[in-house]
């Protein structure tokens, strides 16, 4: 991690406890990050949430080291604090009465979130069972913790003593890691579970993939994709309810409320698109039209080091070419799912999409095949996709613990860019990065499309 220093010109808002005293202030910011743009976004957010309005940039983000603050007590102290906590701020203000005296300002937010209420609501949403089967309803009573990544075939295959590494959502771990994502051991009984189906529908619907290895049949491909979509519907529905709860707890004129309202609006648009896709899958399931789903299956030899299940709207391809402009909320977005699956010989990396998303998904897969034909390692590209676009993944402890420290840090950093609201999406996020880490031995590519990979 690099340390970036910047200075921001600010004035207090009316909600700021210093409003009557301070006319303005200069804020020194020390931020641990990999990129100056991300550091700037993180600094401006933190300053704004403490009821300060940013009016200018005195010093743009510059990379600094401890040597830059030799002989400066305040600078050295804040630099050291940033190394421990990930960020540090120091405010120096001037009074409204125009006196020449300048002094440090103590800052406190006008609003303090109710953490206990947030955690209760989060737990309530996670435990709110429902059945997402198209025929689900009042008859569905016994909701179960279904695994979006199979427990008995996928997770158990990579576990050690029933445990795997997953991205940590533990606040203590995040604080200890200065806000950066980290991986921690979790039992496979709780990994990737969601209360999205009743026992009857889950057992009946997913039997062809839970009780059998991937061949693949059209029905199996459909079910892997459908489970990924249902899990995402469950997660996004919960997230929207949680965001709404947080917004209602914040005063109307508070910066955080506006920030969360903008985030909620974007989440609602994504959820609307997701429900449209689920409706297409429901129609296909109702008719048993499993051939509505297109797929490309990459088979690999040996045991898998990772298990995953996810989906996304392809915005850029593996060359860095833009496919969909996700900020244009007037459009419907094409969607692709991807997951790992156990096979009789080795394992599979399965892409699947409803035929209504073929326009973008075909272009996305074509770029992968084209990169393969020019010598790019398919393992690098697919591993990069999992870490960059799928928070629902688990890693083998045996594989993870033998990785060099720099590889672990690169994986965590790449995943961190994905989940951070401060990191802009780079066009090349699928085109480069994480090279040489995944040693997957490609065996074959199976597809029911006209796409033709050139395997050299």
N, C-alpha and C positions, 0 to 999 in steps of 0.2 A: 504494500500500500504506500502511496505517496502522500505527502502532506501539502495541502494548498492553503495559502494565506490570501485573504482579500479584505478590503475595507468598504463598508457600505454607509452611505449617508441616509439617515432616517429621521422621521418626526413621529411623536407619539400620537396615536389615535385617541379619541375621546374615552375609550374603554381602558386606556393605559393608566395605571395608578400614578405615573409621573406626568400626566398631561398638564396639570396646573403649574407644575414646577419647571419642567424641561421644555425648551423650545425645539430642541433637536439634539442629535447625538451622532457620533461616529462609532461604528461597530467594527471591531477587529474580529475576524473569523478564521479559525484554524480547523480545517476539515481533512480527515483521512479518506482518500478516495483514489481511484485509478485514473480518473478523467477530470479535467478542469470544469467542463460543462456540468457534469454531474455534481461536482463539489459546489459549484455556484447555485445550482437548483436546490440542493440540500440546505445550504446556508440561508438562502432567501426564504425558504419555507419555515425554517426554525425561527428566524427573526420575525417574520410576519405573524406567526402564531402567538408571539408574546406582545401583540398589540402595537407593533411599530409599522409605519408605512415607509417603504423604501423609496427615496426620492432621487438617488443617484449612486454611482459607483466611483468611489474615491480611488481604489486600487483594484484592478481586475485580478482574477485568480492567478497566482504565481506559485510554482513549486518551491518549497523552502526546506531547509534542514535545520538542525539544532544550532549550527554555526551562524545562521542568520540572526540569532537573538543573543549572541554572547554579549554580556554587559547590559542587557535589557531585562530587568527582573520580571516585569509583567509579561513580556513576550516569551521569555524562557519558561515561565510558569504555565502559560496557556498552551505553549507547544507541548510541554510534558503532559498536560492534562489531556490534550487531543490524542496523544499516543496511548493513553489508558482508556479513554472513553469514546474515541472516534471523532469527537468534535469539541470545540471550546469557543467561547465568545467573551469579549470584553467591551463594555459600553463606556464611552466618555461623552458626557453631555454638557450643554450650556443652558443657562437659566433664561427664563422669559424676561426677567428684569434687566437683561443686557449686561449683567455684571461680568467682569472678566474672569472670574474664578471658574475653573473647569475641574470637574471631579467625576470619579466613577459612579455609575448608576446601578442600583440593585434592581433586578428585573424579576417580576412575577407575572404569570398570565392572569388575565381577568377571569378566565374560565378554567377550571380544573376538571378533567373528565372523571366520571365515576367508574373507576376500573372494576370494582366489584359488580356493579350493575351490568357492565359490558360482558364480563366473564360469565355471569349467570345467563344472559341472553344468548351468548355463544353456545353454551352447553345445552340450553333449551332447544335451540335450532338444530344442533347436531343430533339430539335425541328425539326430535320430532319425526317419527316414522310416517312413511306414506308409501303407496305402491304406484310406481310409475309405469306399470304395464298399461297398455291402451284400454284394457278391460278392467282396470283396477277401480275399486269403489268401496262402498260400505261393507261388501262381503269380505274384503281384505282386512283381516284383523291382526294376525300375528306377524308383525314386521320383524325382519331379521337383519343383522349386520352382515350384509353381503360384501364379499371381497371383489373390488373392481380388478385387482390383480389376484389371480387364483392362489389360494393358500396352499392347497395340497400338491399342486403340480409346479407352479411357478415360484412362489415364495420359498417353499420348503426346499426347492432344488438349489437355492443360492444361500440358504441360511446356515448359520453355525449355532448349534444349541438353541435353535428356534428363534434366532435373532438376525436382523439385517440392519444395514445403515440406511437411514432416510433423512431427508432435509428436516432440520429441527424447527419446530414452531414454539419451542420453550423460551419464554421471555428471559429467564435466567441465563440460558445458553447464549442468546443473542446479545445480552448485555456483556457477558464475559468475552464475547467475540467482537466487541465494539460495534455492534449492530450489523455485522456481516453474517451472511448465512453460514451455517455449519451443519455437519452430518453427525448423527448420534444413533446409537444402537436402540432398536425397538423390537418388541416381540411380534412375530408374524400374525399373532391372533388379532392384533388391533391395526395393523398396517393396511391402508387403502380401503378400509371398511366404510360403508354408508348404509343408512336405514332407508333404502330406496325401493324395496320390494317386500311384498308379503312372502311368507314361507312357501305357500303353494305355487305362486307364479315364478318365484326364483328357482325352485327345485325343478319345476316342469320345463320352464323356458330354456334354462341354461344347461340342462343335462348334456346335450351334445358336445359342449366344450368343457364342462366340469368333470365329466366322467370318461372323456375320450381325448386322445392326443390329436393335434391339428393335422389334417390330411393334405390339403384343405378341401372341404365341401363348401358349396355356396351358403348353406345354412350356418356352418361354423363361422365363416367370414362375417356373415350378417350379425351373428350373436356377439362376436368380439366387438364389432363396431357399435352395436346397440347398447351394450353394457357401458362402453366408454361415454356415449352420449347421455345415458340416463344418470350416470354418476355426475357428469358436468351439470346437468339440469338441477340435480339435488344440491350441489355445491353453490351454484350461482343463485338459486332461490334462497338458500340460507344467507348468502352474502348480502343480497339485497335487503332482506329483512333486518339483518344486523346493522347495515349502513343506515337504514331508516330509523332504527332505534337510537343510534348514536346521534343522528342529525336532530332528532326531536329533543335530545338532552342538551343541545348547545343553543345559547342565545342567538336570536335572529341576525344580529349585526356582527357576530364573531367571525374572524377570518377562517377558522377551522370549519365552520358550517358551510361557507361558500365553497371551500375546497372539497368537502365531502359531497355536497350537492352536485358539483361538476363530475366527481368520480361516479356518483350514483347514476347520473344521466348516461355516461358512457357504458356502465354496467348494464343498464336497462336495454340499451340498444343491442349489446351483445347477447343478452338473454332473449330478446325478441327474435333475433336470428337463430339462436340455438333451438328455441321452441318450434320454429318453422322447420328446421331440419328434423327434429324429433317427430313432428307430424308426418313428414315424408317416410321416415322409417316405420312409424306406426301403421301407415297405410300398407306398406310392403309386407309387414309382419301379419297384418290382418288377412292379406290375400296369399300368404306364404310365397310371395314373389321375391325369393331370396336372390335371384339373378339380377335384381335391381341394383345390387351392390357390386361395384367394380373393385378390383384389388390388385396389389402387387406384393408378392411374398418373397422375401430374401431369406434363404435358408443358410444356416451356419453350422459348421461342425463343432463337436465338443459341447461342454457344459457352458451355459450362459453365466456371465458375471453380474448381470443386471436384469431386473424385471420392471416392466412399466406398462402403463395404459393411459393414453391421453388423446387429445385432439386439438386442432387449432385452425384458424382461418389463414391459409398461406398468403402472406403479404409479400414476401420475397422468395425467389427460388435459390437454388444452390450456386448460382452464378452471381447473385446480388441484383438480379433484375426484378423490378417491382411487378407483382401480379395483381394485387388488389390494394386500393387505397382505403385503409380501414377507418380513416378519419372522416370519410365522406359517408355520413349516416343516412343518406338518401338511398344507398344501394343495399341490395341483399348480397351477403357474402357466401362464397362457396367454402365448404368445410371438409377436412380430411381427418380421419382417425388413424392412430398407429399404436401398436402394442407388441409386446413379446408373447410368444406362445410356445409351449413344449411340443416337441415332435418325436417320432419314433427314433430318428437319428438326428441328434443335435437339437436346434431350436430355430424358431422363425421370427423375423421382424416383419410384421404384417401391416401394410397400408390398406385402408378400405375407405370407400366413399360412395354415397348414393349417386346414381347416374345423373341426377339433376345438378350435381357439382362437378361434372366431368370437364367443363370448359377450363377451369382453373387447375383442377387436380391433375389433368393430363399434362398441362404445361409444367406443373411443379415436378412431377415424376420424370418428364422428358429431360429436364435440366439435370436431374440426378443421373440418369442413364448417359447423357452426353458427357458429364464430368467423369463418369466411370470409363468411358471410351477413350478419354484423353489421359488416363493414368491416375486420376485421383482415387484415393483409397476409399472404398465404400464404407469401411468400418469407421473412418474418421468422420465422414459426412453424417452417418446415421447416429453415431454417438453424440456428435455436436447437436443434432436435432433434439435428442432426448433431453440433454442437459439444458438446452436453451429454450425449449418449448413445452416441457412436461414436468410439472411439480410432483406428479404422482408416480414416483419411481423409487426403487429400492436397490441397494447395492450389496453384493456379497462381501461379508466381513473379511474373508480370506483374501479376496482380490483387492479390496480397498486398503487393507493394512500393509500390503506389500508394495503399494505405490510409493514412489518418491514424494517427498514433501512438496516439491514444486508442482507436481501433477495434481496432488490433492488441492493445493491452493488455487490452481488454474480452474479446476472443476468447480470449486466453491465460488470463485469470482465470476465465472460464466453464468452459473445458476443465479447468483446474486443480481446480475444485470437483468435477468428475466423477471424477477419478482419485485424489483425496485421501481417505484413510481417516479423516481428521479432520473432514471436512465433512459434516454431516448433509444428507440429501436434503430439499430444501424442496418443499412441495406446489406451489409456483408456478414450479418450474424450467422448465417448458414453457410457462408462461402469460405470462412477461415476460422481457425482456432481449434484447440484440443487435439492437434495432430500427434499421431504416434502413441496415444494412450491406450486406445481400444485395439486389442489384438484378436480380432474376430476373423475366422477363416471361412470365407464365402464358399458355399457349395453350389447354389443354383438360384435362379430367379423364376418364379412362377406367376403368371398374370393372365387374367381373362380380358385384357384390353388389346388394342392394336399396337401398344407401345412395345418396342423391341430393344431390349438392352443388348449391348455389344460386349460380351464377356471375353476378355482377352486372357 
